[in-house]
Amino acid sequence: MTLGQIIEVVAVAMDIHAGKKEGELYQKLDEARGERMSQFIAIAQALETQI
């Protein structure tokens, strides 16, 4: 293998790793959005019963 090929393999591996991390981040953001939405709904329902 030449140095260029080794660099290409490392670059591909880094891209795959970055893509996986990005996917995990998006999943965490979706979970956080869901939690906030649930909290908002609970607060809205509580306020609705008070009115």
N, C-alpha and C positions, 0 to 999 in steps of 0.2 A: 504494500500500500504506500502510496505517496503521501506526502504531508497534506496536499490539497484534499485527497480523499478522506484522510483522517479528520480534517477540519470539517468537511461536509457531513460526515457521520456524527460528529460532536454537535454540529449546528442542528441537525435533524433531531437528535436526542433532546437538545435544549428546547426546541420548538414543541416537541411532544410534551415535555415536562411543563412548559409554560401553559400550554393548552389545558392540561389537566388541572393545574392550579387555578386557571381562569374559570374553568367549569365549576370547581369547588367554590370559588368566590361567588359566582352567580347563584349557586344553590343556597349558600348562606344568606345572600341578599333576598332571595325569594322567601326563605324561611322567616327572615326578619320582617318582611312586608306582611306576610301572613299573620305573624304575631301582632303586629301593630293594627292590622285590620280587625283581628279578633278583639283586641282591647278597645278599639274605637266602637265596635258594635256593642260590646258589653256596657260601655259608658253611655252610649246612645239609648240603649234599652233601659238602663237605670234612670236616666233623665226622663225618658218617656213615662215611666211609672210614677215619677214624682209630679208630673204635670197634670 
